[in-house]
Amino acid sequence: MPLKYCDSVRSAHDIPHQGNIRHSTGTGNIYQQLDNLDREEARLLKQYDMWTARASRIEGRMAQINAQRRALLATLEPSIEAAEQSVGLR
């Protein structure tokens, strides 16, 4: 029985190339997962540092606003007292 042509001829899929050759790098799937987790943790720590820095800037600005509010109220109190005395509330 003669061989079929396609049984004896190799196709392009049979030729080894970069995509189907297994590389032994010494790092398995577990090591890649650990590396990915380390990178994700570093990214989250960087993001956390950015958010805490932003929160501290916001808290500082809120403290400035409260100080300005207290200063304005302190300058306004004498005029309020004078208005109350002129009306006769005190």
CNS distance restraints for C-alpha pairs under 8 A (distance, minus, plus):
assign (resid   3 and name CA) (resid   7 and name CA) 6.84 0.50 0.50
assign (resid   3 and name CA) (resid   8 and name CA) 7.29 0.50 0.50
assign (resid   4 and name CA) (resid   8 and name CA) 6.97 0.50 0.50
assign (resid   5 and name CA) (resid   9 and name CA) 6.44 0.50 0.50
assign (resid   6 and name CA) (resid  10 and name CA) 7.63 0.50 0.50
assign (resid  10 and name CA) (resid  14 and name CA) 6.01 0.50 0.50
assign (resid  10 and name CA) (resid  15 and name CA) 7.76 0.50 0.50
assign (resid  11 and name CA) (resid  15 and name CA) 7.17 0.50 0.50
assign (resid  16 and name CA) (resid  20 and name CA) 6.35 0.50 0.50
assign (resid  16 and name CA) (resid  21 and name CA) 6.36 0.50 0.50
assign (resid  17 and name CA) (resid  21 and name CA) 6.21 0.50 0.50
assign (resid  27 and name CA) (resid  31 and name CA) 5.61 0.50 0.50
assign (resid  27 and name CA) (resid  32 and name CA) 6.94 0.50 0.50
assign (resid  28 and name CA) (resid  32 and name CA) 6.52 0.50 0.50
assign (resid  29 and name CA) (resid  33 and name CA) 6.17 0.50 0.50
assign (resid  30 and name CA) (resid  34 and name CA) 6.19 0.50 0.50
assign (resid  31 and name CA) (resid  35 and name CA) 6.11 0.50 0.50
assign (resid  32 and name CA) (resid  36 and name CA) 6.10 0.50 0.50
assign (resid  33 and name CA) (resid  37 and name CA) 6.13 0.50 0.50
assign (resid  34 and name CA) (resid  38 and name CA) 6.17 0.50 0.50
assign (resid  35 and name CA) (resid  39 and name CA) 6.27 0.50 0.50
assign (resid  36 and name CA) (resid  40 and name CA) 6.14 0.50 0.50
assign (resid  37 and name CA) (resid  41 and name CA) 6.05 0.50 0.50
assign (resid  38 and name CA) (resid  42 and name CA) 6.20 0.50 0.50
assign (resid  39 and name CA) (resid  43 and name CA) 6.18 0.50 0.50
assign (resid  40 and name CA) (resid  44 and name CA) 6.15 0.50 0.50
assign (resid  41 and name CA) (resid  45 and name CA) 6.10 0.50 0.50
assign (resid  42 and name CA) (resid  46 and name CA) 6.19 0.50 0.50
assign (resid  43 and name CA) (resid  47 and name CA) 6.22 0.50 0.50
assign (resid  44 and name CA) (resid  48 and name CA) 5.98 0.50 0.50
assign (resid  45 and name CA) (resid  49 and name CA) 6.12 0.50 0.50
assign (resid  46 and name CA) (resid  50 and name CA) 6.29 0.50 0.50
assign (resid  47 and name CA) (resid  51 and name CA) 6.27 0.50 0.50
assign (resid  48 and name CA) (resid  52 and name CA) 6.12 0.50 0.50
assign (resid  49 and name CA) (resid  53 and name CA) 6.08 0.50 0.50
assign (resid  50 and name CA) (resid  54 and name CA) 6.19 0.50 0.50
assign (resid  51 and name CA) (resid  55 and name CA) 6.06 0.50 0.50
assign (resid  52 and name CA) (resid  56 and name CA) 6.16 0.50 0.50
assign (resid  53 and name CA) (resid  57 and name CA) 6.29 0.50 0.50
assign (resid  54 and name CA) (resid  58 and name CA) 6.23 0.50 0.50
assign (resid  55 and name CA) (resid  59 and name CA) 6.14 0.50 0.50
assign (resid  56 and name CA) (resid  60 and name CA) 6.11 0.50 0.50
assign (resid  57 and name CA) (resid  61 and name CA) 6.23 0.50 0.50
assign (resid  58 and name CA) (resid  62 and name CA) 6.16 0.50 0.50
assign (resid  59 and name CA) (resid  63 and name CA) 6.23 0.50 0.50
assign (resid  60 and name CA) (resid  64 and name CA) 6.35 0.50 0.50
assign (resid  61 and name CA) (resid  65 and name CA) 6.27 0.50 0.50
assign (resid  62 and name CA) (resid  66 and name CA) 6.21 0.50 0.50
assign (resid  63 and name CA) (resid  67 and name CA) 6.17 0.50 0.50
assign (resid  64 and name CA) (resid  68 and name CA) 6.19 0.50 0.50
assign (resid  65 and name CA) (resid  69 and name CA) 6.11 0.50 0.50
assign (resid  66 and name CA) (resid  70 and name CA) 6.18 0.50 0.50
assign (resid  67 and name CA) (resid  71 and name CA) 6.20 0.50 0.50
assign (resid  68 and name CA) (resid  72 and name CA) 6.15 0.50 0.50
assign (resid  69 and name CA) (resid  73 and name CA) 6.14 0.50 0.50
assign (resid  70 and name CA) (resid  74 and name CA) 6.08 0.50 0.50
assign (resid  71 and name CA) (resid  75 and name CA) 6.41 0.50 0.50
assign (resid  72 and name CA) (resid  76 and name CA) 6.17 0.50 0.50
assign (resid  73 and name CA) (resid  77 and name CA) 6.13 0.50 0.50
assign (resid  74 and name CA) (resid  78 and name CA) 7.84 0.50 0.50
assign (resid  75 and name CA) (resid  79 and name CA) 7.91 0.50 0.50
assign (resid  76 and name CA) (resid  80 and name CA) 6.35 0.50 0.50
assign (resid  77 and name CA) (resid  81 and name CA) 6.14 0.50 0.50
assign (resid  78 and name CA) (resid  82 and name CA) 6.10 0.50 0.50
assign (resid  79 and name CA) (resid  83 and name CA) 6.11 0.50 0.50
assign (resid  80 and name CA) (resid  84 and name CA) 6.19 0.50 0.50
assign (resid  81 and name CA) (resid  85 and name CA) 6.19 0.50 0.50
assign (resid  82 and name CA) (resid  86 and name CA) 6.15 0.50 0.50
assign (resid  83 and name CA) (resid  87 and name CA) 6.25 0.50 0.50
assign (resid  84 and name CA) (resid  88 and name CA) 6.04 0.50 0.50
assign (resid  84 and name CA) (resid  89 and name CA) 5.23 0.50 0.50
assign (resid  84 and name CA) (resid  90 and name CA) 6.30 0.50 0.50
assign (resid  85 and name CA) (resid  89 and name CA) 5.94 0.50 0.50
assign (resid  85 and name CA) (resid  90 and name CA) 5.49 0.50 0.50
